[in-house]
Amino acid sequence: MTLSRHDLEQGRMRELYVAAVAPGHALDDTALASSLAATLARKPKGAGWWVFAYGSLLWNPIFPIAEQRVAIVHGLHRRFCLRSLAARGTRERPGLVLGLEPGGACRGVLLRLPSTLAREELKLLWRREMVVGSYRPVWVRARAGARTVTALAFVVRRDHPQYARLSLDQEADTIATACGAFGSSCDYLMHTRTALAGYGIVDRYLERVADAVRLTQRGGGAGRGKK
């Protein structure tokens, strides 16, 4: 089952985390509204309504898209560094999803919200990305060809309980087996790779993870880190 707009409108993401962990683990609507208001207050003057997609937003954005551009953000890179306790895993067998970490660079896609709908659509985006407060929403500078665009990006919080710093082998072991309410961690990985390839982007890190996951699923995980 894939996350849908209806799920967000009905607050299902929060319900899943309340059931999987505890009521206080997921942000309520008041906390989400406060976070969104604070982020919009920091929105640079003249910036448009761009969101930088680097993971599931690439292949399941849900919100309407007025324009999209391949872009690169310097100073951040994607990594499977956030445990999923409901959507792509469970509390007993956590999955992994992507976050942006400091350092390096990340190639992704800029998605522009229609300006007349932007504020309302961001409320739903907050229910999705900020459900447990594991990301820090920031305004970044993204290079799209000859143009530099200010966009909203979700950077992982290293102080969050679901943050995970794992080896490649540990990431592969987790992704190979974890599954949650909205599908498996492996599907998440493969959908992201396919979506990036559709934009002409090959992420070498994701390719290494995918190779390691396939090896694990074939039963050849032991000792692969020694190669």
Number of C-alpha atoms within 10 A of each C-alpha: 9 10 18 13 16 10 16 18 13 12 17 16 23 24 16 20 23 17 12 16 14 11 14 10 16 23 20 15 15 9 14 20 16 11 18 18 14 12 15 16 10 10 17 12 8 7 12 17 21 26 22 29 22 24 25 16 19 22 16 15 16 16 19 13 14 12 11 16 17 19 20 21 22 15 14 18 20 24 23 27 21 25 26 23 23 26 25 24 25 20 14 10 16 22 28 29 22 22 23 24 20 12 11 11 15 20 23 25 26 28 24 20 21 17 13 8 12 16 16 11 16 18 17 20 19 20 25 19 16 22 23 22 20 22 20 17 21 15 21 20 18 25 18 18 10 6 8 14 21 21 23 24 23 21 19 23 19 16 9 13 12 19 19 16 14 14 11 17 19 16 21 26 20 22 30 24 17 22 25 20 16 17 17 20 28 24 16 20 23 14 17 22 20 15 21 21 12 11 13 10 15 15 16 9 13 17 14 13 23 19 11 24 26 17 17 20 14 10 9 12 17 10 8 12 11 5 4
